[in-house]
Amino acid sequence: MAAGHPSWCVSHDNGIHRSRFWATSQPGHHPVDVRAFLWQQDLPDGPLVGIGLDIRMSEEQCECLLDLGQARVLRYALTRLLDHAKQG
């Protein structure tokens, strides 16, 4: 990961930069908040860097870790799904 502290980071511990939680629900819908973070794991072959998501629904929270390849696939898939949803 690049050295320094990203401007979007509000929490930093153990080399993990976390964003704030973003509210994703419209008023009146079930509340779902999402936050993203960067993580790094040092391996013998070199560091493994990835993206993580924390998804919070009421009292429950789920953490998902993705390597950069998986994060790129997810971004591509979500872009396609959002484009399809716009077309109605």
PyMOL Python script that loads the backbone (N, CA, C, O; Angstrom):
from pymol import cmd

cmd.read_pdbstr("""\
ATOM      1  N   MET A   1       0.845  -1.175   0.000  1.00  0.00           N
ATOM      2  CA  MET A   1       0.000   0.000   0.000  1.00  0.00           C
ATOM      3  C   MET A   1       0.887   1.233   0.000  1.00  0.00           C
ATOM      4  O   MET A   1       2.014   1.214   0.495  1.00  0.00           O
ATOM      5  N   ALA A   2       0.364   2.275  -0.553  1.00  0.00           N
ATOM      6  CA  ALA A   2       1.133   3.511  -0.562  1.00  0.00           C
ATOM      7  C   ALA A   2       1.264   4.052   0.857  1.00  0.00           C
ATOM      8  O   ALA A   2       0.359   3.928   1.682  1.00  0.00           O
ATOM      9  N   ALA A   3       2.415   4.652   1.107  1.00  0.00           N
ATOM     10  CA  ALA A   3       2.649   5.223   2.433  1.00  0.00           C
ATOM     11  C   ALA A   3       1.753   6.434   2.635  1.00  0.00           C
ATOM     12  O   ALA A   3       1.304   7.059   1.674  1.00  0.00           O
ATOM     13  N   GLY A   4       1.503   6.752   3.884  1.00  0.00           N
ATOM     14  CA  GLY A   4       0.680   7.916   4.183  1.00  0.00           C
ATOM     15  C   GLY A   4      -0.703   7.522   4.644  1.00  0.00           C
ATOM     16  O   GLY A   4      -1.037   6.346   4.786  1.00  0.00           O
ATOM     17  N   HIS A   5      -1.487   8.546   4.869  1.00  0.00           N
ATOM     18  CA  HIS A   5      -2.830   8.362   5.415  1.00  0.00           C
ATOM     19  C   HIS A   5      -3.831   8.942   4.413  1.00  0.00           C
ATOM     20  O   HIS A   5      -3.853  10.157   4.222  1.00  0.00           O
ATOM     21  N   PRO A   6      -4.670   8.102   3.757  1.00  0.00           N
ATOM     22  CA  PRO A   6      -5.620   8.614   2.762  1.00  0.00           C
ATOM     23  C   PRO A   6      -6.609   9.608   3.380  1.00  0.00           C
ATOM     24  O   PRO A   6      -6.980   9.475   4.547  1.00  0.00           O
ATOM     25  N   SER A   7      -7.026  10.587   2.608  1.00  0.00           N
ATOM     26  CA  SER A   7      -7.922  11.627   3.126  1.00  0.00           C
ATOM     27  C   SER A   7      -9.281  11.081   3.550  1.00  0.00           C
ATOM     28  O   SER A   7      -9.932  11.670   4.413  1.00  0.00           O
ATOM     29  N   TRP A   8      -9.726   9.967   2.961  1.00  0.00           N
ATOM     30  CA  TRP A   8     -11.035   9.392   3.291  1.00  0.00           C
ATOM     31  C   TRP A   8     -10.997   8.540   4.556  1.00  0.00           C
ATOM     32  O   TRP A   8     -12.049   8.153   5.065  1.00  0.00           O
ATOM     33  N   CYS A   9      -9.820   8.244   5.067  1.00  0.00           N
ATOM     34  CA  CYS A   9      -9.671   7.342   6.201  1.00  0.00           C
ATOM     35  C   CYS A   9     -10.024   8.055   7.503  1.00  0.00           C
ATOM     36  O   CYS A   9      -9.501   9.128   7.802  1.00  0.00           O
ATOM     37  N   VAL A  10     -10.930   7.430   8.276  1.00  0.00           N
ATOM     38  CA  VAL A  10     -11.308   7.992   9.573  1.00  0.00           C
ATOM     39  C   VAL A  10     -10.866   7.102  10.733  1.00  0.00           C
ATOM     40  O   VAL A  10     -10.951   7.500  11.895  1.00  0.00           O
ATOM     41  N   SER A  11     -10.394   5.897  10.411  1.00  0.00           N
ATOM     42  CA  SER A  11      -9.957   4.967  11.447  1.00  0.00           C
ATOM     43  C   SER A  11      -8.784   4.168  10.899  1.00  0.00           C
ATOM     44  O   SER A  11      -8.861   3.605   9.806  1.00  0.00           O
ATOM     45  N   HIS A  12      -7.702   4.121  11.663  1.00  0.00           N
ATOM     46  CA  HIS A  12      -6.502   3.423  11.190  1.00  0.00           C
ATOM     47  C   HIS A  12      -5.955   2.583  12.326  1.00  0.00           C
ATOM     48  O   HIS A  12      -5.570   3.111  13.369  1.00  0.00           O
ATOM     49  N   ASP A  13      -5.919   1.252  12.121  1.00  0.00           N
ATOM     50  CA  ASP A  13      -5.305   0.376  13.108  1.00  0.00           C
ATOM     51  C   ASP A  13      -4.720  -0.844  12.402  1.00  0.00           C
ATOM     52  O   ASP A  13      -5.298  -1.356  11.444  1.00  0.00           O
ATOM     53  N   ASN A  14      -3.595  -1.291  12.875  1.00  0.00           N
ATOM     54  CA  ASN A  14      -2.918  -2.464  12.325  1.00  0.00           C
ATOM     55  C   ASN A  14      -2.729  -2.392  10.810  1.00  0.00           C
ATOM     56  O   ASN A  14      -2.843  -3.407  10.122  1.00  0.00           O
ATOM     57  N   GLY A  15      -2.444  -1.210  10.296  1.00  0.00           N
ATOM     58  CA  GLY A  15      -2.207  -1.054   8.873  1.00  0.00           C
ATOM     59  C   GLY A  15      -3.457  -1.077   8.021  1.00  0.00           C
ATOM     60  O   GLY A  15      -3.360  -1.158   6.797  1.00  0.00           O
ATOM     61  N   ILE A  16      -4.636  -1.006   8.633  1.00  0.00           N
ATOM     62  CA  ILE A  16      -5.896  -1.017   7.890  1.00  0.00           C
ATOM     63  C   ILE A  16      -6.492   0.388   7.934  1.00  0.00           C
ATOM     64  O   ILE A  16      -6.711   0.942   9.011  1.00  0.00           O
ATOM     65  N   HIS A  17      -6.750   0.959   6.762  1.00  0.00           N
ATOM     66  CA  HIS A  17      -7.383   2.269   6.640  1.00  0.00           C
ATOM     67  C   HIS A  17      -8.872   2.048   6.402  1.00  0.00           C
ATOM     68  O   HIS A  17      -9.251   1.399   5.428  1.00  0.00           O
ATOM     69  N   ARG A  18      -9.722   2.582   7.283  1.00  0.00           N
ATOM     70  CA  ARG A  18     -11.176   2.398   7.165  1.00  0.00           C
ATOM     71  C   ARG A  18     -11.869   3.740   6.908  1.00  0.00           C
ATOM     72  O   ARG A  18     -11.510   4.768   7.481  1.00  0.00           O
ATOM     73  N   SER A  19     -12.868   3.694   6.031  1.00  0.00           N
ATOM     74  CA  SER A  19     -13.700   4.866   5.788  1.00  0.00           C
ATOM     75  C   SER A  19     -14.761   4.965   6.876  1.00  0.00           C
ATOM     76  O   SER A  19     -14.870   4.081   7.726  1.00  0.00           O
ATOM     77  N   ARG A  20     -15.521   6.015   6.849  1.00  0.00           N
ATOM     78  CA  ARG A  20     -16.687   6.101   7.726  1.00  0.00           C
ATOM     79  C   ARG A  20     -17.762   5.170   7.163  1.00  0.00           C
ATOM     80  O   ARG A  20     -17.651   4.719   6.023  1.00  0.00           O
ATOM     81  N   PHE A  21     -18.796   4.881   7.947  1.00  0.00           N
ATOM     82  CA  PHE A  21     -19.946   4.148   7.426  1.00  0.00           C
ATOM     83  C   PHE A  21     -20.803   5.107   6.606  1.00  0.00           C
ATOM     84  O   PHE A  21     -21.055   6.237   7.024  1.00  0.00           O
ATOM     85  N   TRP A  22     -21.246   4.654   5.442  1.00  0.00           N
ATOM     86  CA  TRP A  22     -22.156   5.422   4.606  1.00  0.00           C
ATOM     87  C   TRP A  22     -23.539   4.807   4.706  1.00  0.00           C
ATOM     88  O   TRP A  22     -23.695   3.599   4.529  1.00  0.00           O
ATOM     89  N   ALA A  23     -24.537   5.620   4.986  1.00  0.00           N
ATOM     90  CA  ALA A  23     -25.918   5.147   4.990  1.00  0.00           C
ATOM     91  C   ALA A  23     -26.334   4.911   3.531  1.00  0.00           C
ATOM     92  O   ALA A  23     -26.170   5.795   2.690  1.00  0.00           O
ATOM     93  N   THR A  24     -26.863   3.740   3.236  1.00  0.00           N
ATOM     94  CA  THR A  24     -27.210   3.405   1.857  1.00  0.00           C
ATOM     95  C   THR A  24     -28.711   3.289   1.634  1.00  0.00           C
ATOM     96  O   THR A  24     -29.152   3.099   0.501  1.00  0.00           O
ATOM     97  N   SER A  25     -29.493   3.400   2.688  1.00  0.00           N
ATOM     98  CA  SER A  25     -30.933   3.182   2.580  1.00  0.00           C
ATOM     99  C   SER A  25     -31.683   4.494   2.418  1.00  0.00           C
ATOM    100  O   SER A  25     -31.248   5.547   2.884  1.00  0.00           O
ATOM    101  N   GLN A  26     -32.808   4.399   1.752  1.00  0.00           N
ATOM    102  CA  GLN A  26     -33.714   5.530   1.662  1.00  0.00           C
ATOM    103  C   GLN A  26     -34.551   5.568   2.934  1.00  0.00           C
ATOM    104  O   GLN A  26     -34.748   4.533   3.571  1.00  0.00           O
ATOM    105  N   PRO A  27     -35.047   6.742   3.314  1.00  0.00           N
ATOM    106  CA  PRO A  27     -35.885   6.822   4.513  1.00  0.00           C
ATOM    107  C   PRO A  27     -37.059   5.839   4.425  1.00  0.00           C
ATOM    108  O   PRO A  27     -37.711   5.717   3.388  1.00  0.00           O
ATOM    109  N   GLY A  28     -37.307   5.152   5.526  1.00  0.00           N
ATOM    110  CA  GLY A  28     -38.403   4.193   5.573  1.00  0.00           C
ATOM    111  C   GLY A  28     -38.015   2.779   5.194  1.00  0.00           C
ATOM    112  O   GLY A  28     -38.792   1.849   5.410  1.00  0.00           O
ATOM    113  N   HIS A  29     -36.833   2.598   4.635  1.00  0.00           N
ATOM    114  CA  HIS A  29     -36.350   1.268   4.286  1.00  0.00           C
ATOM    115  C   HIS A  29     -35.482   0.709   5.409  1.00  0.00           C
ATOM    116  O   HIS A  29     -35.043   1.451   6.288  1.00  0.00           O
ATOM    117  N   HIS A  30     -35.239  -0.590   5.379  1.00  0.00           N
ATOM    118  CA  HIS A  30     -34.376  -1.230   6.366  1.00  0.00           C
ATOM    119  C   HIS A  30     -32.987  -0.598   6.300  1.00  0.00           C
ATOM    120  O   HIS A  30     -32.391  -0.550   5.224  1.00  0.00           O
ATOM    121  N   PRO A  31     -32.458  -0.113   7.425  1.00  0.00           N
ATOM    122  CA  PRO A  31     -31.164   0.581   7.383  1.00  0.00           C
ATOM    123  C   PRO A  31     -29.996  -0.365   7.091  1.00  0.00           C
ATOM    124  O   PRO A  31     -29.828  -1.393   7.748  1.00  0.00           O
ATOM    125  N   VAL A  32     -29.205   0.002   6.102  1.00  0.00           N
ATOM    126  CA  VAL A  32     -27.990  -0.721   5.751  1.00  0.00           C
ATOM    127  C   VAL A  32     -26.887   0.320   5.587  1.00  0.00           C
ATOM    128  O   VAL A  32     -27.028   1.267   4.812  1.00  0.00           O
ATOM    129  N   ASP A  33     -25.793   0.140   6.317  1.00  0.00           N
ATOM    130  CA  ASP A  33     -24.644   1.038   6.230  1.00  0.00           C
ATOM    131  C   ASP A  33     -23.451   0.239   5.713  1.00  0.00           C
ATOM    132  O   ASP A  33     -23.298  -0.943   6.020  1.00  0.00           O
ATOM    133  N   VAL A  34     -22.614   0.901   4.929  1.00  0.00           N
ATOM    134  CA  VAL A  34     -21.446   0.240   4.328  1.00  0.00           C
ATOM    135  C   VAL A  34     -20.221   1.104   4.569  1.00  0.00           C
ATOM    136  O   VAL A  34     -20.280   2.330   4.479  1.00  0.00           O
ATOM    137  N   ARG A  35     -19.102   0.442   4.879  1.00  0.00           N
ATOM    138  CA  ARG A  35     -17.827   1.155   4.937  1.00  0.00           C
ATOM    139  C   ARG A  35     -16.799   0.294   4.220  1.00  0.00           C
ATOM    140  O   ARG A  35     -16.900  -0.933   4.190  1.00  0.00           O
ATOM    141  N   ALA A  36     -15.812   0.961   3.644  1.00  0.00           N
ATOM    142  CA  ALA A  36     -14.760   0.277   2.893  1.00  0.00           C
ATOM    143  C   ALA A  36     -13.429   0.448   3.615  1.00  0.00           C
ATOM    144  O   ALA A  36     -13.228   1.394   4.377  1.00  0.00           O
ATOM    145  N   PHE A  37     -12.524  -0.498   3.352  1.00  0.00           N
ATOM    146  CA  PHE A  37     -11.192  -0.366   3.927  1.00  0.00           C
ATOM    147  C   PHE A  37     -10.164  -1.063   3.052  1.00  0.00           C
ATOM    148  O   PHE A  37     -10.490  -1.952   2.264  1.00  0.00           O
ATOM    149  N   LEU A  38      -8.927  -0.645   3.206  1.00  0.00           N
ATOM    150  CA  LEU A  38      -7.783  -1.271   2.544  1.00  0.00           C
ATOM    151  C   LEU A  38      -7.057  -2.127   3.561  1.00  0.00           C
ATOM    152  O   LEU A  38      -6.877  -1.720   4.708  1.00  0.00           O
ATOM    153  N   TRP A  39      -6.639  -3.316   3.142  1.00  0.00           N
ATOM    154  CA  TRP A  39      -5.890  -4.188   4.044  1.00  0.00           C
ATOM    155  C   TRP A  39      -4.656  -4.715   3.320  1.00  0.00           C
ATOM    156  O   TRP A  39      -4.600  -4.729   2.091  1.00  0.00           O
ATOM    157  N   GLN A  40      -3.685  -5.140   4.091  1.00  0.00           N
ATOM    158  CA  GLN A  40      -2.464  -5.715   3.533  1.00  0.00           C
ATOM    159  C   GLN A  40      -2.005  -6.862   4.427  1.00  0.00           C
ATOM    160  O   GLN A  40      -2.009  -6.756   5.653  1.00  0.00           O
ATOM    161  N   GLN A  41      -1.613  -7.949   3.792  1.00  0.00           N
ATOM    162  CA  GLN A  41      -1.073  -9.096   4.517  1.00  0.00           C
ATOM    163  C   GLN A  41       0.308  -9.384   3.945  1.00  0.00           C
ATOM    164  O   GLN A  41       0.464  -9.533   2.733  1.00  0.00           O
ATOM    165  N   ASP A  42       1.296  -9.462   4.807  1.00  0.00           N
ATOM    166  CA  ASP A  42       2.651  -9.745   4.356  1.00  0.00           C
ATOM    167  C   ASP A  42       2.835 -11.251   4.217  1.00  0.00           C
ATOM    168  O   ASP A  42       2.680 -11.997   5.183  1.00  0.00           O
ATOM    169  N   LEU A  43       3.167 -11.690   3.006  1.00  0.00           N
ATOM    170  CA  LEU A  43       3.385 -13.098   2.697  1.00  0.00           C
ATOM    171  C   LEU A  43       4.831 -13.299   2.264  1.00  0.00           C
ATOM    172  O   LEU A  43       5.497 -12.326   1.911  1.00  0.00           O
ATOM    173  N   PRO A  44       5.340 -14.534   2.277  1.00  0.00           N
ATOM    174  CA  PRO A  44       6.727 -14.779   1.857  1.00  0.00           C
ATOM    175  C   PRO A  44       7.018 -14.308   0.427  1.00  0.00           C
ATOM    176  O   PRO A  44       8.132 -13.875   0.132  1.00  0.00           O
ATOM    177  N   ASP A  45       6.017 -14.393  -0.460  1.00  0.00           N
ATOM    178  CA  ASP A  45       6.206 -13.962  -1.851  1.00  0.00           C
ATOM    179  C   ASP A  45       6.012 -12.465  -2.047  1.00  0.00           C
ATOM    180  O   ASP A  45       6.175 -11.960  -3.158  1.00  0.00           O
ATOM    181  N   GLY A  46       5.674 -11.765  -1.002  1.00  0.00           N
ATOM    182  CA  GLY A  46       5.421 -10.329  -1.086  1.00  0.00           C
ATOM    183  C   GLY A  46       4.066 -10.002  -0.499  1.00  0.00           C
ATOM    184  O   GLY A  46       3.295 -10.899  -0.158  1.00  0.00           O
ATOM    185  N   PRO A  47       3.778  -8.722  -0.380  1.00  0.00           N
ATOM    186  CA  PRO A  47       2.517  -8.325   0.262  1.00  0.00           C
ATOM    187  C   PRO A  47       1.305  -8.626  -0.620  1.00  0.00           C
ATOM    188  O   PRO A  47       1.377  -8.547  -1.846  1.00  0.00           O
ATOM    189  N   LEU A  48       0.207  -8.965   0.018  1.00  0.00           N
ATOM    190  CA  LEU A  48      -1.084  -9.135  -0.630  1.00  0.00           C
ATOM    191  C   LEU A  48      -1.947  -7.974  -0.160  1.00  0.00           C
ATOM    192  O   LEU A  48      -2.162  -7.799   1.039  1.00  0.00           O
ATOM    193  N   VAL A  49      -2.437  -7.187  -1.102  1.00  0.00           N
ATOM    194  CA  VAL A  49      -3.232  -6.006  -0.784  1.00  0.00           C
ATOM    195  C   VAL A  49      -4.650  -6.249  -1.256  1.00  0.00           C
ATOM    196  O   VAL A  49      -4.872  -6.896  -2.280  1.00  0.00           O
ATOM    197  N   GLY A  50      -5.602  -5.735  -0.514  1.00  0.00           N
ATOM    198  CA  GLY A  50      -6.984  -5.929  -0.907  1.00  0.00           C
ATOM    199  C   GLY A  50      -7.906  -4.855  -0.386  1.00  0.00           C
ATOM    200  O   GLY A  50      -7.501  -3.900   0.276  1.00  0.00           O
ATOM    201  N   ILE A  51      -9.159  -5.057  -0.715  1.00  0.00           N
ATOM    202  CA  ILE A  51     -10.244  -4.162  -0.343  1.00  0.00           C
ATOM    203  C   ILE A  51     -11.162  -4.932   0.594  1.00  0.00           C
ATOM    204  O   ILE A  51     -11.359  -6.135   0.426  1.00  0.00           O
ATOM    205  N   GLY A  52     -11.703  -4.267   1.544  1.00  0.00           N
ATOM    206  CA  GLY A  52     -12.666  -4.897   2.433  1.00  0.00           C
ATOM    207  C   GLY A  52     -13.929  -4.069   2.528  1.00  0.00           C
ATOM    208  O   GLY A  52     -13.913  -2.858   2.309  1.00  0.00           O
ATOM    209  N   LEU A  53     -15.012  -4.727   2.853  1.00  0.00           N
ATOM    210  CA  LEU A  53     -16.287  -4.059   3.070  1.00  0.00           C
ATOM    211  C   LEU A  53     -16.845  -4.486   4.413  1.00  0.00           C
ATOM    212  O   LEU A  53     -16.838  -5.671   4.745  1.00  0.00           O
ATOM    213  N   ASP A  54     -17.321  -3.540   5.174  1.00  0.00           N
ATOM    214  CA  ASP A  54     -18.102  -3.807   6.375  1.00  0.00           C
ATOM    215  C   ASP A  54     -19.530  -3.421   6.032  1.00  0.00           C
ATOM    216  O   ASP A  54     -19.786  -2.294   5.610  1.00  0.00           O
ATOM    217  N   ILE A  55     -20.457  -4.348   6.211  1.00  0.00           N
ATOM    218  CA  ILE A  55     -21.866  -4.085   5.958  1.00  0.00           C
ATOM    219  C   ILE A  55     -22.593  -4.236   7.280  1.00  0.00           C
ATOM    220  O   ILE A  55     -22.524  -5.283   7.924  1.00  0.00           O
ATOM    221  N   ARG A  56     -23.288  -3.185   7.678  1.00  0.00           N
ATOM    222  CA  ARG A  56     -23.971  -3.166   8.969  1.00  0.00           C
ATOM    223  C   ARG A  56     -25.472  -3.037   8.736  1.00  0.00           C
ATOM    224  O   ARG A  56     -25.938  -2.118   8.062  1.00  0.00           O
ATOM    225  N   MET A  57     -26.217  -3.982   9.312  1.00  0.00           N
ATOM    226  CA  MET A  57     -27.677  -3.975   9.223  1.00  0.00           C
ATOM    227  C   MET A  57     -28.216  -4.068  10.635  1.00  0.00           C
ATOM    228  O   MET A  57     -28.138  -5.124  11.263  1.00  0.00           O
ATOM    229  N   SER A  58     -28.761  -2.975  11.140  1.00  0.00           N
ATOM    230  CA  SER A  58     -29.226  -2.889  12.524  1.00  0.00           C
ATOM    231  C   SER A  58     -28.090  -3.286  13.463  1.00  0.00           C
ATOM    232  O   SER A  58     -27.065  -2.607  13.512  1.00  0.00           O
ATOM    233  N   GLU A  59     -28.260  -4.376  14.207  1.00  0.00           N
ATOM    234  CA  GLU A  59     -27.245  -4.801  15.170  1.00  0.00           C
ATOM    235  C   GLU A  59     -26.224  -5.775  14.574  1.00  0.00           C
ATOM    236  O   GLU A  59     -25.226  -6.090  15.223  1.00  0.00           O
ATOM    237  N   GLU A  60     -26.456  -6.250  13.364  1.00  0.00           N
ATOM    238  CA  GLU A  60     -25.560  -7.228  12.742  1.00  0.00           C
ATOM    239  C   GLU A  60     -24.547  -6.536  11.841  1.00  0.00           C
ATOM    240  O   GLU A  60     -24.843  -5.523  11.206  1.00  0.00           O
ATOM    241  N   GLN A  61     -23.345  -7.107  11.798  1.00  0.00           N
ATOM    242  CA  GLN A  61     -22.298  -6.564  10.935  1.00  0.00           C
ATOM    243  C   GLN A  61     -21.534  -7.716  10.292  1.00  0.00           C
ATOM    244  O   GLN A  61     -21.248  -8.724  10.937  1.00  0.00           O
ATOM    245  N   CYS A  62     -21.213  -7.552   9.026  1.00  0.00           N
ATOM    246  CA  CYS A  62     -20.495  -8.569   8.262  1.00  0.00           C
ATOM    247  C   CYS A  62     -19.278  -7.917   7.621  1.00  0.00           C
ATOM    248  O   CYS A  62     -19.366  -6.809   7.093  1.00  0.00           O
ATOM    249  N   GLU A  63     -18.145  -8.605   7.668  1.00  0.00           N
ATOM    250  CA  GLU A  63     -16.923  -8.113   7.045  1.00  0.00           C
ATOM    251  C   GLU A  63     -16.564  -9.039   5.891  1.00  0.00           C
ATOM    252  O   GLU A  63     -16.587 -10.262   6.033  1.00  0.00           O
ATOM    253  N   CYS A  64     -16.234  -8.450   4.753  1.00  0.00           N
ATOM    254  CA  CYS A  64     -15.869  -9.217   3.558  1.00  0.00           C
ATOM    255  C   CYS A  64     -14.511  -8.723   3.058  1.00  0.00           C
ATOM    256  O   CYS A  64     -14.337  -7.532   2.800  1.00  0.00           O
ATOM    257  N   LEU A  65     -13.553  -9.639   2.923  1.00  0.00           N
ATOM    258  CA  LEU A  65     -12.220  -9.300   2.423  1.00  0.00           C
ATOM    259  C   LEU A  65     -12.082  -9.785   0.990  1.00  0.00           C
ATOM    260  O   LEU A  65     -12.398 -10.936   0.689  1.00  0.00           O
ATOM    261  N   LEU A  66     -11.615  -8.921   0.112  1.00  0.00           N
ATOM    262  CA  LEU A  66     -11.403  -9.254  -1.292  1.00  0.00           C
ATOM    263  C   LEU A  66      -9.973  -8.898  -1.673  1.00  0.00           C
ATOM    264  O   LEU A  66      -9.462  -7.853  -1.270  1.00  0.00           O
ATOM    265  N   ASP A  67      -9.319  -9.774  -2.457  1.00  0.00           N
ATOM    266  CA  ASP A  67      -8.027  -9.347  -3.001  1.00  0.00           C
ATOM    267  C   ASP A  67      -8.327  -8.384  -4.151  1.00  0.00           C
ATOM    268  O   ASP A  67      -9.489  -8.213  -4.520  1.00  0.00           O
ATOM    269  N   LEU A  68      -7.312  -7.762  -4.714  1.00  0.00           N
ATOM    270  CA  LEU A  68      -7.550  -6.748  -5.734  1.00  0.00           C
ATOM    271  C   LEU A  68      -8.232  -7.314  -6.969  1.00  0.00           C
ATOM    272  O   LEU A  68      -9.062  -6.634  -7.573  1.00  0.00           O
ATOM    273  N   GLY A  69      -7.904  -8.540  -7.361  1.00  0.00           N
ATOM    274  CA  GLY A  69      -8.561  -9.165  -8.512  1.00  0.00           C
ATOM    275  C   GLY A  69     -10.048  -9.358  -8.266  1.00  0.00           C
ATOM    276  O   GLY A  69     -10.869  -9.058  -9.134  1.00  0.00           O
ATOM    277  N   GLN A  70     -10.396  -9.854  -7.093  1.00  0.00           N
ATOM    278  CA  GLN A  70     -11.802 -10.049  -6.750  1.00  0.00           C
ATOM    279  C   GLN A  70     -12.530  -8.704  -6.680  1.00  0.00           C
ATOM    280  O   GLN A  70     -13.678  -8.603  -7.113  1.00  0.00           O
ATOM    281  N   ALA A  71     -11.881  -7.679  -6.142  1.00  0.00           N
ATOM    282  CA  ALA A  71     -12.499  -6.357  -6.056  1.00  0.00           C
ATOM    283  C   ALA A  71     -12.772  -5.791  -7.445  1.00  0.00           C
ATOM    284  O   ALA A  71     -13.805  -5.158  -7.663  1.00  0.00           O
ATOM    285  N   ARG A  72     -11.858  -6.014  -8.383  1.00  0.00           N
ATOM    286  CA  ARG A  72     -12.073  -5.538  -9.755  1.00  0.00           C
ATOM    287  C   ARG A  72     -13.249  -6.250 -10.415  1.00  0.00           C
ATOM    288  O   ARG A  72     -14.047  -5.621 -11.110  1.00  0.00           O
ATOM    289  N   VAL A  73     -13.356  -7.549 -10.202  1.00  0.00           N
ATOM    290  CA  VAL A  73     -14.484  -8.305 -10.752  1.00  0.00           C
ATOM    291  C   VAL A  73     -15.788  -7.802 -10.153  1.00  0.00           C
ATOM    292  O   VAL A  73     -16.770  -7.623 -10.873  1.00  0.00           O
ATOM    293  N   LEU A  74     -15.810  -7.572  -8.842  1.00  0.00           N
ATOM    294  CA  LEU A  74     -17.018  -7.061  -8.194  1.00  0.00           C
ATOM    295  C   LEU A  74     -17.388  -5.692  -8.749  1.00  0.00           C
ATOM    296  O   LEU A  74     -18.562  -5.428  -9.014  1.00  0.00           O
ATOM    297  N   ARG A  75     -16.405  -4.822  -8.928  1.00  0.00           N
ATOM    298  CA  ARG A  75     -16.679  -3.497  -9.491  1.00  0.00           C
ATOM    299  C   ARG A  75     -17.291  -3.620 -10.879  1.00  0.00           C
ATOM    300  O   ARG A  75     -18.265  -2.934 -11.191  1.00  0.00           O
ATOM    301  N   TYR A  76     -16.730  -4.485 -11.711  1.00  0.00           N
ATOM    302  CA  TYR A  76     -17.242  -4.691 -13.062  1.00  0.00           C
ATOM    303  C   TYR A  76     -18.673  -5.219 -13.018  1.00  0.00           C
ATOM    304  O   TYR A  76     -19.544  -4.730 -13.738  1.00  0.00           O
ATOM    305  N   ALA A  77     -18.910  -6.220 -12.168  1.00  0.00           N
ATOM    306  CA  ALA A  77     -20.241  -6.819 -12.083  1.00  0.00           C
ATOM    307  C   ALA A  77     -21.264  -5.801 -11.569  1.00  0.00           C
ATOM    308  O   ALA A  77     -22.378  -5.733 -12.087  1.00  0.00           O
ATOM    309  N   LEU A  78     -20.900  -5.017 -10.563  1.00  0.00           N
ATOM    310  CA  LEU A  78     -21.832  -4.021 -10.039  1.00  0.00           C
ATOM    311  C   LEU A  78     -22.122  -2.937 -11.063  1.00  0.00           C
ATOM    312  O   LEU A  78     -23.262  -2.486 -11.170  1.00  0.00           O
ATOM    313  N   THR A  79     -21.117  -2.508 -11.819  1.00  0.00           N
ATOM    314  CA  THR A  79     -21.328  -1.510 -12.869  1.00  0.00           C
ATOM    315  C   THR A  79     -22.320  -2.032 -13.903  1.00  0.00           C
ATOM    316  O   THR A  79     -23.239  -1.318 -14.306  1.00  0.00           O
ATOM    317  N   ARG A  80     -22.134  -3.271 -14.327  1.00  0.00           N
ATOM    318  CA  ARG A  80     -23.064  -3.864 -15.306  1.00  0.00           C
ATOM    319  C   ARG A  80     -24.471  -3.964 -14.743  1.00  0.00           C
ATOM    320  O   ARG A  80     -25.438  -3.645 -15.435  1.00  0.00           O
ATOM    321  N   LEU A  81     -24.599  -4.407 -13.488  1.00  0.00           N
ATOM    322  CA  LEU A  81     -25.923  -4.525 -12.879  1.00  0.00           C
ATOM    323  C   LEU A  81     -26.600  -3.160 -12.726  1.00  0.00           C
ATOM    324  O   LEU A  81     -27.797  -3.030 -12.983  1.00  0.00           O
ATOM    325  N   LEU A  82     -25.840  -2.145 -12.310  1.00  0.00           N
ATOM    326  CA  LEU A  82     -26.406  -0.808 -12.164  1.00  0.00           C
ATOM    327  C   LEU A  82     -26.835  -0.248 -13.509  1.00  0.00           C
ATOM    328  O   LEU A  82     -27.895   0.369 -13.612  1.00  0.00           O
ATOM    329  N   ASP A  83     -26.024  -0.453 -14.545  1.00  0.00           N
ATOM    330  CA  ASP A  83     -26.407  -0.009 -15.890  1.00  0.00           C
ATOM    331  C   ASP A  83     -27.692  -0.699 -16.342  1.00  0.00           C
ATOM    332  O   ASP A  83     -28.577  -0.065 -16.916  1.00  0.00           O
ATOM    333  N   HIS A  84     -27.785  -1.990 -16.082  1.00  0.00           N
ATOM    334  CA  HIS A  84     -28.988  -2.744 -16.456  1.00  0.00           C
ATOM    335  C   HIS A  84     -30.211  -2.242 -15.683  1.00  0.00           C
ATOM    336  O   HIS A  84     -31.300  -2.128 -16.246  1.00  0.00           O
ATOM    337  N   ALA A  85     -30.031  -1.946 -14.400  1.00  0.00           N
ATOM    338  CA  ALA A  85     -31.153  -1.462 -13.583  1.00  0.00           C
ATOM    339  C   ALA A  85     -31.643  -0.097 -14.054  1.00  0.00           C
ATOM    340  O   ALA A  85     -32.840   0.182 -13.987  1.00  0.00           O
ATOM    341  N   LYS A  86     -30.733   0.762 -14.531  1.00  0.00           N
ATOM    342  CA  LYS A  86     -31.112   2.077 -15.045  1.00  0.00           C
ATOM    343  C   LYS A  86     -32.001   1.958 -16.269  1.00  0.00           C
ATOM    344  O   LYS A  86     -32.873   2.798 -16.493  1.00  0.00           O
ATOM    345  N   GLN A  87     -31.782   0.906 -17.068  1.00  0.00           N
ATOM    346  CA  GLN A  87     -32.540   0.730 -18.296  1.00  0.00           C
ATOM    347  C   GLN A  87     -33.965   0.267 -18.016  1.00  0.00           C
ATOM    348  O   GLN A  87     -34.831   0.319 -18.890  1.00  0.00           O
ATOM    349  N   GLY A  88     -34.196  -0.183 -16.790  1.00  0.00           N
ATOM    350  CA  GLY A  88     -35.517  -0.497 -16.308  1.00  0.00           C
ATOM    351  C   GLY A  88     -36.029  -1.825 -16.665  1.00  0.00           C
ATOM    352  O   GLY A  88     -37.150  -2.174 -16.294  1.00  0.00           O
TER     353      GLY A  88
END
""", "prot")
cmd.dss("prot")
cmd.show_as("cartoon", "prot")
cmd.util.cbc("prot")
cmd.orient("prot")
